[in-house]
């Protein structure tokens, strides 16, 4: 199956700093990628849809100025958590659909801990 | 009301048992229904997806969709300890490719 790589897998940062998470489709081009957030023992909550070459579409309640998304190429989307606070600590996961196929391939996730 | 409802469990069964995992949904715009398996601290992996009502079988796994009652199920036959994971159902809207997930059911298969 297709591979989506997410980096880093784990990051610890100080409160007030910014953290960038990368999501790459390794063997296919993805015009659309999705970013999710998952709290412990809870489901994945869609944060935003990342569109190559255009602005991301954010879900209701997600602060676009806090969670900056850039989709500069067909194989890379980045999520930057700006001015991170402890409540931003969570598991962030990206996904990509190949050729607008219905099957979404997920990255391995990034565990962010803000101290 | 959540768009996709799923009992969080945990569900504990002995090895070899038949497991039934269920979800209900409220959004009639869903075109596809997916089942994902997620091991602890990993990203979800797709198990199966279905488009229309009816059954779809793949090895020990059977996915069932009943659009009239907005009910989806995943059956696991001859369950193994390696099946222990969280199982997430999701609905997908064809136009946007957005996945809306249920809360996930934690399954534990005891040796």
Interface residues (C-beta under 8 A of the other chain):
Chain A: X4 X6 X32 X34 X41 X42 X43 X44 X45 X46 X49 X91 X93 X95 X97 X100 X102 X103 X104 X105 X106 X107 X108 X109 X111
Chain B: X6 X8 X31 X32 X34 X36 X41 X42 X43 X44 X45 X46 X49 X88 X92 X94 X96 X97 X98 X99 X100 X101 X102 X103 X104 X106
